Amino acid sequence: MQKNHKSIGLFGYHSIQYFTRELEKTIQWHKEKFGFVEIAKSSPEWEKKNGMRSVVLNGSGRLGWIFTEPIEKASSAGRYLNMHPDGVAFLNFKVKNLKNTAEFLVDRKAAFLYDIETHKSNNDGVWKEVAIATAIDDVGFRFIEENSYEQFAPGFIWTNKDAKDNLNPLGLDLGIDHVTCNARSMHSITEFYRHCLGFEQYWGIEFHTTHHTTEHSTGSGLESIVMWDKESGIKFATNQPLSPYFNNSQIEIYIEDNHGSGIQHIAIGTKNIIHAVSQIKERKAVFLEASDKYYQQLPDRMNTMNLKKINEPMDVIQKNNILLDGANGKYLLQIFMKEQSIQFDNKNYGPFFYEIIQREGDDSFGEGNFKALFDSIEKQQVADQRQEMRDRIDSLS
């Protein structure tokens, strides 16, 4: 008999599953740039059964990053990568009681990918999981109840179990702050969060930007809504383009590059963004750059925020292109990396990117920084389009 549970029962992330065409290169990038460490890998039996191979890195805050490549085209990873560039295909959540979570989802007509699976380990540990389809095209959500289970997950072998609790050398230890998705129309996604998961609206914004070129004016329209689960604090932001520059919006360009809606970026939390960003830059990863105008206007914005002082040196903030926002004396610092396709100089790596964020009491989403982010992304997209046009002309000459 179905029971009307009051909540879905989340209490955090277990792991992220990222599908990639080139497992070794993707793993090496995350090790080199973020200081992630390998802790587990898929067993031969799991690989034969699922037609995929996986390696798990200890990411941030004991969060597992599962990188998976297809062995067979008909595998989950093979089907995903037949449709999309590399990207996040599953978000895996920890739940208090999987039976209650499943009943909650059944009652709300969620689309289950498979029935509840139960696995036991030699130490009498138990692992239970179930997964559902979402409104984010080919992204799935997996729910896990884990009680003293020996391995990282069923079908996985520890390769460096001692490192699973290690602190990240760059200070990327606070786990996932939020996940952001892009869609041509976001309401199917936000209503999925509301109806199937029981989330509530946390924040929202809309604005337009305009860019002038020698040929014409262009820009971007954006509407964004953040939904959250009050019990766990898990937050999802969803963006959609707005007219009059709908087709030119960086949201629409993401959707074209991703071949559908998907997870645009994951924000990783840190207590010291300056240390993390400077270390990542030394490792030759690249970030979006804010305009000089952004920092010229920042003192006036700080007055508007009633923010008289921050703990970090302002010249170092500007040098590292870190963005600042907040209200009533509380603030946040954030920076956005360039897309993985730019990091690897290969379109197959897709438009997914990372954000690094440090919160000093402010729980918002950086309203003033949203526009700065879009300006930066669109400038990069304009530059990419111009380079592509030059390359085409060169190829014809």
C-alpha positions, 0 to 999 in steps of 0.5 A: 500500500502506498504511503504519503510520505512528507518528503523524499528523504534526501540527506546528501550526494553519494556520487556523480557519474560522468560519461566520457569517450576517453576515460584516461584523459578525463581522469588525468585532467581531474587528477592534475587540475583538481588534485582528485585521487583514484579510490576505486574502479569497476570489477571485470564482472561489472564491466562484462555485465554492463558493457562499460568501465569506470574509475572513481576519484575522491573528489570533494567532501568524500564525494565520489566522481565516477568516470565511465566510458563505454565498452559496448555501444549498446551500454548506458554510456554508449547510448548517452554518448551517441546522443551527447558530448561528454557530460554528467549522466547521473546524480546519485543521492544518499537517502535515509530509507529507500523504501520510503523514498520509493513510495514517495516517488511512486505516489508522485508518478516518477518514471523508474528506470529499474526496480529496487536493487539490494546487494549485501557484502561479506560484513553484512553490509547492505546497499539498496538503490533505485533510479528514475528518469528526469525531465533533463533529457538523458540525465538520471537520478539514482537514490541510494541507502547504504549501511556499512557496505564494504565497497564503494558500490556494488561491482566496484573494487577499492584501489586506494581505500585509505584515500577515500576520506582524504582532504583535497590538497586544493581545499575543494572539500565542501562538496557540491554547492549546487547543480545548474541545468539548461533547457529551452523551456525550464518549466518541465524541469522545475515542475519535475523538481516540485512534483516528483521530488517535492522541492520548493522554489528558493530563488529566481531571476531574469535579465537581458544582456546586449553586445555590440559588434561591427555588424549588428547587436546581439545579446542574451535573455535569461530566466533562472529558477532555483529549487531546493530540498529544505531537509538536505539543502540540495539546490538545483538551478535551471536556466532558459533563454528569453527573447529578443535574443533567444537563439543567440543566448548562451543557454540556447548555444549550450543546448545546441552543443549538448544536443538537448537539455543537460547539466551545464555546471556543478559548483564545488564549495571551498573555504579558501577560493583564492588558494583553490583558484591560484592552484588550479591556474598554476595547473594550466586550467582556464577560467572565464575572465570578468571585464575591467568594468565589473571591478570598476563598478564593484565598490558601488555594488558593495555599497548597495549590498551594505558590504563594507569589508571582506576578509580577502584582499581586493587586488588578489580577488581582481587578479584571479578574476573572482566575482563578489556578491552578497547582501547585508554584510554577508557575501560569496565569492565565485568563479566559473571555469571555461567549458570542458571542450575548451579545456581539452580543445576538443568539442567531444568534451562538451559544454559542461564546466565547473564553478568554484564557490566560497560562501561567507554567510550569503546563501544566494546565487550571486544576482549581480554575478549572474550577468557577469557570468553571461557576459563572460560566456557570451564573449567567449562564444563570440570569440569562438564563432569568429575563430571558426569563421576565420578557420573556414575562410582559411580552409577555402583559400 
